[in-house]
């Protein structure tokens, strides 16, 4: 059986001084949501990846725990350091938080992250390790009885593995949305299918990539299970050695959605005054998308736009006021 692996990605640039709010975070309208006071507090997002630089200044206060399911560090389960860079980058897009005005912010800068290292320094891992990592995330409990609320997986493999599918379904049945990268095997044709597992499973939220001009990335996989798209080209985030890097891939689009779900969960549960099911959270996510004009196989429901409902409400009030004024003349 083949190993599962990182969704291929490209390192565009490594730097010590990126923008405080990366362009991808702005593009999905996260800062507008922060203005309402929601920054993801109370959520624990399990990041199944290559680990994380646990002492990165922008991440160390967000990490609540973790586990190593690889052979790195002699297989020590308590050491989940990142020797690749991918996992640190993904974690930063989700929940990086600045300190003393330095560094960057992620989509949900007050959410916590659970580091589940299932891929080694080469970006490879076994299906058994991935499956164990999913179950670990589902069963994990924090010191104050915290639970995983979202699972983020920027990885994929070519094989449909029954036990992997069962683990995914267990997470979803437990009310935990599972967000997965679509894959980077796309041929820039929207009528051909490219599949990567577990992203293609109908139960997960499969994320494709766009550039900052809202064009589908030529490498982004297309298939009938794409749910939505997010920024995935030249994405700034945290990187190894306390640095920052610009990376490209559907791996980079995925954490935008994982972090966004933390914001959406808080907003929706405040409005409904109860916990939402996974299906209800998905519905709230889809409500916050904007079609781009591509086939569903490429963009799914469209580009994530977190503040779109508020903008529609403001527009409705303006139009209603103008209409009312017209009647009164």
For each residue, the residues with C-beta under 8 A, 3 or more apart:
1: 127 159 161
2: 157 158 159
3: 124 125 126 127 157
4: 119 124 125 126 127 130 155 156 157 197
5: 119 123 124 125 155 156 157
6: 9 49 50 84 86 119 123 124 154 155 251
7: 154 155 156 181 183 184 196 249 250 251
8: 184 185 219 249
9: 6 86 184 247 248 249 251 252
10: 247 248 249
11: 14 85 245 246 247
12: 234 245 246 247 248
13: 234 245 246
14: 11 239 243 244 245 246
15: 18 243 244 245 246
16: 243 244
17: 244
18: 15 22 104 236 237 244 246
19: 22 23 104 236
20: 98 101 103 104 105
21: 25 26 31 104 105
22: 18 19 25 26 93 104 235 236 237
23: 19 26 27 212 231 234 236
24: 27 28 93 212 230 231 235 236 252 256
25: 21 22 28 30 31 93 105 106 107 256
26: 21 22 23 29 30 31
27: 23 24 212 231
28: 24 25 107 230 231 256 260 303 304 305 306
29: 26 32 33 305 306 307 308
30: 25 26 33 34 107 108 259 260 263 306
31: 21 25 26 34 35
32: 29 35 36 306 307 310
33: 29 30 36 38 263 267 306 307
34: 30 31 37 38 39 109
35: 31 32
36: 32 33 267
37: 34
38: 33 34 41 263 266 267
39: 34 108 109 110 111 263
40: 43 95 107 108 109 110 111 259 262 263 266
41: 38 110 111 266
42: 111 149 266
43: 40 108 111 112 149 150 262 265 266
44: 64 111 112 113 114 140 142 146 147 148 149 150
45: 94 95 108 111 112 113 114 148 149 150 151 152 258 259 262
46: 113 114 116 137 140 148 150 151 152
47: 52 87 90 91 94 113 114 115 116 152 255 258
48: 116 118 130 133 134 137 151 152 153 155
49: 6 52 82 86 87 90 91 115 116 117 118 119 152 153 154 155
50: 6 82 83 84 85 86 87 88 117 119 120 121 123
51: 66 68 72 80 81 82 83 84 87 88 115 117 119
52: 47 49 56 59 63 66 80 81 82 87 88 91 113 115 117
53: 56 59 81 82 88 238 239 240 241 242
54: 59 60 63 66 80 81 115
55: 60 242
56: 52 53 59 60 88 92 238 242
57: 60 99 102 103 242
58: 92 96 97 98 99 103 104 238
59: 52 53 54 56 62 63 88 91 92 95 96 113 238
60: 54 55 56 57 63
61: 97 99
62: 59 91 95 96 97 109 111 112 113
63: 52 54 59 60 66 112 113 114 115
64: 44 112 113 114 142 146
65: 114 115 140 142
66: 51 52 54 63 80 114 115 116 117
67: 77 78 80 115 116 117 133 136
68: 51 72 73 75 76 77 78 79 80 117
69: 77 116 117 118 125 129 130 132 133 136
70: 75 117 118 119 120 125 129
71: 74 75 120
72: 51 68 75 79 81 83 117 120 121
73: 68 76 79 81
74: 71
75: 68 70 71 72
76: 68 73 79
77: 67 68 69
78: 67 68
79: 68 72 73 76
80: 51 52 54 66 67 68 115 116 117
81: 51 52 53 54 72 73 117
82: 49 50 51 52 53 85 86 87 88 117 240
83: 50 51 72 120 121 240
84: 6 50 51 87 119 120 121 122 123
85: 11 50 82 88 89 239 240 245
86: 6 9 49 50 82 89 90 119 123 154 247 251
87: 47 49 50 51 52 82 84 90 91 115 117 119
88: 50 51 52 53 56 59 82 85 91 92 237 238 239 240
89: 85 86 92 93 235 237 238 239 245 247 252
90: 47 49 86 87 93 94 152 154 237 251 252 254 255
91: 47 49 52 59 62 87 88 94 95 96 106 113 115 238 255
92: 56 58 59 88 89 95 96 104 106 237 238 239 244
93: 22 24 25 89 90 96 106 107 235 237 252 255 256 259
94: 45 47 90 91 106 107 108 111 113 152 255 258 259
95: 40 45 59 62 91 92 106 107 108 109 110 111 112 113 259 262
96: 58 59 62 91 92 93 103 104 105 106 109 237 238
97: 58 61 62 103 105 106 109 110
98: 20 58 101 102 103 104 105 109
99: 57 58 61 102 103
100:
101: 20 98
102: 57 98 99
103: 20 57 58 96 97 98 99 238
104: 18 19 20 21 22 58 92 96 98 236 237 238 244
105: 20 21 25 96 97 98 109
106: 25 91 92 93 94 95 96 97 109 111 237 255 259
107: 25 28 30 40 93 94 95 255 256 258 259 260 262 263
108: 30 39 40 43 45 94 95 111 259 260 262 263
109: 34 39 40 62 95 96 97 98 105 106
110: 39 40 41 95 97
111: 39 40 41 42 43 44 45 62 94 95 106 108 259 262
112: 43 44 45 62 63 64 95 146
113: 44 45 46 47 52 59 62 63 64 91 94 95
114: 44 45 46 47 63 64 65 66 137 140 148
115: 47 49 51 52 54 63 65 66 67 80 87 91
116: 46 47 48 49 66 67 69 80 133 136 137
117: 49 50 51 52 66 67 68 69 70 72 80 81 82 87 133
118: 48 49 69 70 125 129 130 132 133 155
119: 4 5 6 49 50 51 70 84 86 87 123 124 125 155
120: 50 70 71 72 83 84 123 124 125
121: 50 72 83 84
122: 84
123: 5 6 50 84 86 119 120
124: 3 4 5 6 119 120
125: 3 4 5 69 70 118 119 120 129 130 155
126: 3 4 129 130
127: 1 3 4 130 131 157 159 161 163 164
128: 131 132
129: 69 70 118 125 126 132 133
130: 4 48 69 118 125 126 127 133 134 153 155 164 167
131: 127 128 134 135 161 163 164 167
132: 69 118 128 129 135 136
133: 48 67 69 116 117 118 129 130 136 137
134: 48 130 131 137 138 151 164 167 168 170 171 178
135: 131 132 138 139 167 170
136: 67 69 116 132 133 139 140
137: 46 48 114 116 133 134 140 148 151 171 176
138: 134 135 148 170 171 174 176
139: 135 136
140: 44 46 65 114 136 137 147 148
141: 145 146 147
142: 44 64 65 145 146 147
143: 146
144:
145: 141 142
146: 44 64 112 141 142 143
147: 44 140 141 142
148: 44 45 46 114 137 138 140 151 176
149: 42 43 44 45 176 262 265
150: 43 44 45 46 176 177 179 258 261 262 265
151: 45 46 48 134 137 148 171 176 177 178 179 258
152: 45 46 47 48 49 90 94 179 254 255 258
153: 48 49 130 178 179 180 181 198 199 204 254
154: 6 7 49 86 90 180 181 249 250 251 252 254 255
155: 4 5 6 7 48 49 118 119 125 130 180 181 251
156: 4 5 7 180 181 183 196 197 198 199
157: 2 3 4 5 127 161 196 197
158: 2 195 196 197
159: 1 2 127 197
160: 164 165 197
161: 1 127 131 157 164 165 197
162: 165 166
163: 127 131 166 167
164: 127 130 131 134 160 161 167 168 197 198
165: 160 161 162 168 169 198 201
166: 162 163 169 170
167: 130 131 134 135 163 164 170 171
168: 134 164 165 171 172 178 198 201 203 204
169: 165 166 172 173 203
170: 134 135 138 166 167 173 174
171: 134 137 138 151 167 168 174 176 178
172: 168 169 175 176 177 178 203 204 278
173: 169 170 278
174: 138 170 171
175: 172 275 277 278
176: 137 138 148 149 150 151 171 172 278
177: 150 151 172 205 261 278 281 282 285
178: 134 151 153 168 171 172 198 203 204 205
179: 150 151 152 153 204 205 207 254 255 257 258 261
180: 153 154 155 156 198 199 201 204 205 206 207 254
181: 7 153 154 155 156 184 196 199 206 207 249 250 251 253 254
182: 196 199 206 207 208 209 220 221 222 223 226 250 253
183: 7 156 186 194 195 196 199 220 221 250
184: 7 8 9 181 219 220 221 249 250 251
185: 8 194 196 219 221
186: 183 189 194 217 218 219 220 221 222
187: 192 194 218
188: 218 219
189: 186 192 222
190: 216 222 294 295 297 298
191: 222 295 297
192: 187 189 222
193: 222 223 224 297
194: 183 185 186 187 221 222 223
195: 158 183 199 200 221 223
196: 7 156 157 158 181 182 183 185 199 200 221
197: 4 156 157 158 159 160 161 164 200 201
198: 153 156 164 165 168 178 180 201 204
199: 153 156 180 181 182 183 195 196 204 206 207 221 225
200: 195 196 197 206 223 225
201: 165 168 180 197 198 204 225
202: 225
203: 168 169 172 178
204: 153 168 172 178 179 180 198 199 201
205: 177 178 179 180 227 228 257 282 285
206: 180 181 182 199 200 223 225 226 227 300
207: 179 180 181 182 199 226 227 228 229 230 250 253 254 256 257
208: 182 216 217 220 221 222 226 228 229 230 232 250 253 298 299 300
209: 182 216 217 219 220 229 230 231 232 233 248 249 250 252 253
210: 214 215 216 217 220 229 230 231 232 233 253 292 299 303
211: 214 215 217 231 232 233 234
212: 23 24 27 231 233 234
213:
214: 210 211 292 303
215: 210 211
216: 190 208 209 210 220 229 292 294 298 299
217: 186 208 209 210 211 220 232 233 248 250
218: 186 187 188
219: 8 184 185 186 188 209 249 250
220: 182 183 184 186 208 209 210 216 217 229 232 250 253 298
221: 182 183 184 185 186 194 195 196 199 208 226 250
222: 182 186 189 190 191 192 193 194 208 226 295 297 298
223: 182 193 194 195 200 206 226 297
224: 193 296 297
225: 199 200 201 202 206
226: 182 206 207 208 221 222 223 229 296 297 298 299 300
227: 205 206 207 282 286 300 301
228: 205 207 208 257 285 286 289 299 300 301 302 303 304
229: 207 208 209 210 216 220 226 232 253 292 298 299 300 302 303 304
230: 24 28 207 208 209 210 253 254 256 257 260 303 304
231: 23 24 27 28 209 210 211 212 235 252 253 256
232: 208 209 210 211 217 220 229 235 248 249 250 251 252 253
233: 209 210 211 212 217 248 252
234: 12 13 23 211 212 246 248
235: 22 24 89 93 231 232 246 247 248 252 253
236: 18 19 22 23 24 104 244 245 246
237: 18 22 88 89 90 92 93 96 104 106 244 245 247 252 255
238: 53 56 58 59 88 89 91 92 96 103 104 243 244
239: 14 53 85 88 89 92 243 244 245
240: 53 82 83 85 88 243
241: 53
242: 53 55 56 57
243: 14 15 16 238 239 240
244: 14 15 16 17 18 92 104 236 237 238 239
245: 11 12 13 14 15 85 89 236 237 239
246: 11 12 13 14 15 18 234 235 236
247: 9 10 11 12 86 89 235 237 251 252
248: 9 10 12 209 217 232 233 234 235 252
249: 7 8 9 10 154 181 184 209 219 232 252 253
250: 7 154 181 182 183 184 207 208 209 217 219 220 221 232 253 254
251: 6 7 9 86 90 154 155 181 184 232 247 254
252: 9 24 89 90 93 154 209 231 232 233 235 237 247 248 249 255 256
253: 181 182 207 208 209 210 220 229 230 231 232 235 249 250 256 257
254: 90 152 153 154 179 180 181 207 230 250 251 257 258
255: 47 90 91 93 94 106 107 152 154 179 237 252 258 259
256: 24 25 28 93 107 207 230 231 252 253 259 260 304
257: 179 205 207 228 230 253 254 260 261 285 304
258: 45 47 94 107 150 151 152 179 254 255 261 262
259: 30 40 45 93 94 95 106 107 108 111 255 256 262 263
260: 28 30 107 108 230 256 257 263 264 285 288 304 306
261: 150 177 179 257 258 264 265 281 285
262: 40 43 45 95 107 108 111 149 150 258 259 265 266
263: 30 33 38 39 40 107 108 259 260 266 267 306
264: 260 261 267 268 281 284 285 288 306
265: 43 149 150 261 262 268 269 276 281
266: 38 40 41 42 43 262 263 269 270
267: 33 36 38 263 264 270 271 284
268: 264 265 271 272 276 280 281 284
269: 265 266 272 273 274 275 276
270: 266 267 273
271: 267 268
272: 268 269 276
273: 269 270
274: 269
275: 175 269
276: 265 268 269 272 280 281 284
277: 175 280 281
278: 172 173 175 176 177 281 282
279: 282 283
280: 268 276 277 283 284
281: 177 261 264 265 268 276 277 278 284 285
282: 177 205 227 278 279 285 286
283: 279 280 286 287
284: 264 267 268 276 280 281 287 288
285: 177 205 228 257 260 261 264 281 282 288 289 304
286: 227 228 282 283 289 301
287: 283 284 309
288: 260 264 284 285 304 305 306 307 308 309
289: 228 285 286 300 301 302 303 304 305 308
290: 302 303 305 308
291: 299 301 302 303
292: 210 214 216 229 299 302 303
293:
294: 190 216 298 299
295: 190 191 222 298 299
296: 224 226 299 300 301
297: 190 191 193 222 223 224 226
298: 190 208 216 220 222 226 229 294 295
299: 208 210 216 226 228 229 291 292 294 295 296 302 303
300: 206 208 226 227 228 229 289 296
301: 227 228 286 289 291 296
302: 228 229 289 290 291 292 299
303: 28 210 214 228 229 230 289 290 291 292 299
304: 28 228 229 230 256 257 260 285 288 289
305: 28 29 288 289 290 308
306: 28 29 30 32 33 260 263 264 288
307: 29 32 33 288 310 311
308: 29 288 289 290 305 311 312
309: 287 288 312 313
310: 32 307 313 314
311: 307 308 314 315
312: 308 309 315 316
313: 309 310 316 317
314: 310 311 317 318
315: 311 312 318 319
316: 312 313 319 320
317: 313 314 320 321
318: 314 315 321 322
319: 315 316 322 323
320: 316 317 323 324
321: 317 318 324 325
322: 318 319 325 326
323: 319 320 326 327
324: 320 321 327 328
325: 321 322 328 329
326: 322 323 329
327: 323 324
328: 324 325
329: 325 326
